[in-house]
Amino acid sequence: MGKDYYRTLGLPRGASSEDVRRAYRRQALRFHPDKNKEPGAEERFKEVAEAYDVLSDPKKREIFDKYGEEGLKGGTPSSGPGGVPNGPTFTYTFRGDPHAMFAEFFDGRNPFDTFFVQRNGDDEDEEPFTTFHVGFPRARQAGARRQDPPVLYDLKVSLEEIYSGCTKKMKISHKRLNPDGKTVRNEDKILTIEVKRGWKEGTKITFPKEGDQTPTNIPADVVFVLKDKPHGVFRREGSDIVYPAKISLREALCGCTVHTPTLDGRTIPMVFQDILKPGVKRRIPGEGLPLPRAPEQRGDLVIEFEVKFPDRIPPASRTLLEQILPL
C-alpha cells in the first residue's frame, strides 16, 4: 500500500491549501531533529517534507488524489478503452532537501527562536498587554545589510471592540544595539494600537523597524494583523453581522416574532407573517458594524433562519397535515 500524504500531515482529503500549510508547520516543528531527539524523528521530518511538497502543488496533488502514490511516481493504476493508460504523464520523485524546505517555509528565520509567547493564551483581558518576542534576524553575509522580512502577529479583537473601537497595548521584547555599535541588549517596548471602528479582519498595523537590531541587519517591521474573535451570538460577514434565529416548524409556517439582539445590548422585535424556509434571510438595515471608510454609517444585521423540525408527528396530526398541506 502506497504512502498516504494526508495521513502524514494529519489532514482529511479536501483540506484547503491553508490547512496544508498549517499542518506542515505543526508537523515539521514537531519532528525537526534539532528539537526532537527521539528515534525516527529525522525520518518523520523527511516524510512530512515530502507530503507537503506534493499536497502544496496543485498538479501533484491532483494526480495523487486520483491515482495515489503509485500513479504519482509513474504507475498506471488503470487503463482506458483499448488498453490506453489513463495514468499520469510524468514521474515524481522527491529530491528536495527537507531542511532547505523548512528554512524557506520560515523565510530563513529560526522558528525555535522567533516563536512569540502570548501569556495566558488568547485571553488578553488577564493582563494590560501581551508580550511578544520578536526573535533573531537571519544570518547575513559580511557587508550585506538588508532589512529583515516583516514579523507578523495576530491581533484578536471582539465584535464589540470593532463596533465601538478600542485601544490595545502590546508589549514586545526585541534586541537593540548598544552605543558601541557592536553588542546588543534585550529591551521591552509597549506598542499602542488604536483599533478604529469597523476595521475589517485582515487589517494590518505596521510598526517600522521594531524587530531585532544587530550590527549587520536592518530591523524588521513588526506587523499586527487584525483577527476576529469567535462570538457567542453573531458571526461577521464584512460590515454585516449574522444572527442565526432558531424557530419551530410551526413558527416557520404560521408566522412568529423574533426578538433579535444587537451588538450594543438592545433587542429588536421582528414580526414575520410569511412562510420562512430554512436558510432564508431577513435584514435589519443599519444595525451591523460601522463601515471602515465611513464609520458614521453601518452595515446590516442579518437574521438567518434555522427551522427545527419535530422528531415525531402523532398519527392524527399526520392525517390532518396530509389533508391541508399542498403537494
N, C-alpha and C positions, 0 to 999 in steps of 0.2 A: 504494500500500500504506500502511495507517494506521500510527500510532505503536505501538511495542511497549514498553509501560511496564516490563515485566520486563527487557527488554534494557537499557533506560536505567539501571536500578538494578543491573544485573549479577546478576539473580536467575533461578532456574528457576521455571516455573509450579508452584504448590503450595507455594511458600515460606510460612513461618509469618509471623504479624504481627510477631514479634520480629525475624525475618530482614529484614523490610521496614524496620523502624526502624533496624537496624544498617546496612543498605545505604544508606539515605538519609543517615545521619550520615556515613558514609565518603565518599559521592559529593559531598555538599554541602560538606564541608570541602575536598575536592579541588578543586572548581571555584569556590569562593567568590571573587568578584572582588577582595576585599581581600587575598587570598593568591596567587591565580593570575592573572597578568598576560598570559597567552597569548591570542592572538586566538581568539574563540569561547568563552572561559570563561564569560562572562556569559550567553550563550545556553544553554550546557550547564547552568548553575546553575538557570536557569528551567525547563528540561526536567526536571531532577531533582526540582524542587519540584512540578511538575505530576504526575509519575509517583507521587510519594509521596502527593499529595492523592488520587489515585484508588485506589492499592493499599492505603492505610491505612483506607479507608472500605469496610466490608463490602458495602454496596449497590452502590456504584460499581464495586467490583472484580468482583462477581458479573456485572454487565451487561457489563463489559469482557471477562471470561473467555468469556462466551457469544457476544458479538457484535463484539468488537474496538472500536477507536476509532470507527469509523463508527456502530455501534449505540449506543455511549455518548453520542455527540454528536448523536443524533437520527435516525440512519439506520434503515432497516428491512431488514436483510440477508436475511430470508426471510419467507414468508407461509404461513399455515396453510390449512386447507380453506376454499374459498370466497373465497380472496384476503384473509382476515383476517390482518393483520400479527401476527407473533409477537414483534416487537422491543420495546425498552424504551418506557416511557410518559413519559419526561422527557428533556429536552435538557441535556447537561452542557457547560459552558464554563468553563475555568479562569480565574477572575478574581482569584485570590489574589495577594498580594504575596510573592514568593519571599524577600525579606529579612525581612519580618514573620514568615513561617513559620519561617525559620531561627532568629530571635530567640526565638520561642515554644518551639521544639523544645528549645533550650538554656536555657529558663527565664529568659531575659533576660540571662544572663551571656555574656561574650565567651569562646568556647571556645578561641580562639587564645592567651588569657592563662591560662585555667584548666586547660589540659591538665596532668595530673600526669605526672611523669617517674619511671619506675622504672629505676633503674640496673641494668645487667646483665640487662635484660629481666625475665623472671619468676623468675629464679634468685635466691631470697632467701638462699641459703647462701653466696654470694660475699662478702657484707658483713654486719655485725651488724645493720644495719637498712637500710630503703629510704627514699629521700627523696621526699616528695610536696609539690608546690607547689599550695597551695590557691587561689591566684588572686585576682582583684579582684572586689569586690561590684558589683552592678548600680547604675546611676545612680539617684539619688533626687531627688524634688522638694525644694526648700528647706523645712526644718522637719519633713519626714516622716522618722520613724525606725521602721522595721520590721525584723524580723530577716530576713536573707538566707536563701534556701532551703538545705536541707542539702546538703553536698558529699559525694558518695558515692564510695567507692573499694572495689575488690575486695581481699579478704584471702585469698590462696590457701594452703591447707593440705593436707597429705598425709593419707591414711587412717591411717597410723601415728601422726601427730600427733593426729588425732581419737581414736584408740584410747587413747593414753596421756595426752593433754593436753600443752600446751606454752605457752611464753611467746614472744610476738612483740613486737619493738621496731620501731616505725615512726617515722621522722623526717619531720616536716612543716616546711615553710617558709611562714610567714604574716606578715602585717603587723600591727604593734602601734602604738598611739598613744604618742607621746612625752609627757612631763609637761606640755608646753604645751597639750595637748589639740587641737592643730591639725595638726602634722606627724606623719608615720609613719616607722617604721623596719622593716627586714626582720629577722625573728627566727626561729631554728630551735628546734624543741622535739621532744623524744623522747616518744612516746606508747607506753605499755606495755599490751599486751593479753594477758590470761590466758585462753587458749583452754581451755575446760572439756572434760572427757572426754565424747564423744558428741554434741557440738553438731551441729545439723543444718545442711546447706547453706542459706544464706539468713539465718542468724542475724545480727542487726545489733548492732554495738558502737558506741555513741554517745559522742562527746566534746563536751560542750556548749560552744558559742561559741568554738571553736578556729579558725574561719575568719578572713579578713582583717578588720581593725578600722580604721575611719576615723571622722572626726568626725560623719559623717551616717548611720551604719548601726549595727545590732546584729549582731555577727559570727555567721556561720552555724555550725550544728553540723557537725562532721566525723564522718561515719558510715562505718565499715568493714563490708562485707558479706561473710560467710564464703562462699568458693567452694572446691569440691573440686578438687585437682589430679588430672589423669588418672593412673591407676595401671597399672602394667605387668602385673598379675595379676588384680586384682579390679575389680569395679565396685560402686558403692554403691546400695542401694535402702532409703532410710530408715535404720534401725538394722541392717538385714541387709547382708551383703556376698555377692556372687555370684561363684562360681568357675566359669568355663567349662571343663569337662573334655572333651577330645577323645579319643574312643575309636573303635576299628575296628568294622566291621560284625560281625565275628566276636565281639568282646567284647560288643557290644550284644545279640547273640542268645544267646550261650553263658555270659555272666557274666564278671566281671572284678573286679580290685581297683584302686581309685583312691587314690593317695597324695595326699591333699588338704592343701595348705599352709594355714597360718593367719597372721594378721597379726603374731603375736608370735614367728614363726620356727619353730614346731613343724610336724610333718607327722602327719596322722591317716589311717591306712589304713582305707578303707571297702570292704567286700566286698559285691558285688551279684551275685545269682544269678538275678534275674528279668530279663525282657526289657526293655531300655532303649530307648525310642523317641526319635527326635531331639526335643530341646526339653524332655524330661521333666526334672523337678527333684526332688532329694532334699535334705533339711535335716539339718544337724548343730546341734542346739539349743545356744544359749549361746556360740557361737563367733564371733558377729558383733561389732558395735560396742556400747559402753555406751549404755544408754538415757539420753536427755538429762535426764529428771526423776528417774531412779533409776540412776545410773552403776554401782552395785554389781550391776545386772542387765544382761544383754547380749542383743542380737538373735541371729539365726541366721546360720550360714554355709550358703549355698545352693549346691549343686552342680547346674549346668545342663549337660546332656549334649549334645555335638555329635558326631554319628555320621559318621565318614569312610567313604564308600562307595568300593569299588575302581573303577578306571577300566576294567578288563577282567576277564573271567572265562574261564578255559580251557574249551573245548567239553565236555570230560569232566566238569568240575565243574558246568557249566550243566545237563547232563543229570541229574546227581545231585541238584542243587538242585530241579529241576522235579519230581523224584520225591518228595522228602521235605518240601518246603515246602507249606503249605496254600495254597489259592487265596484 
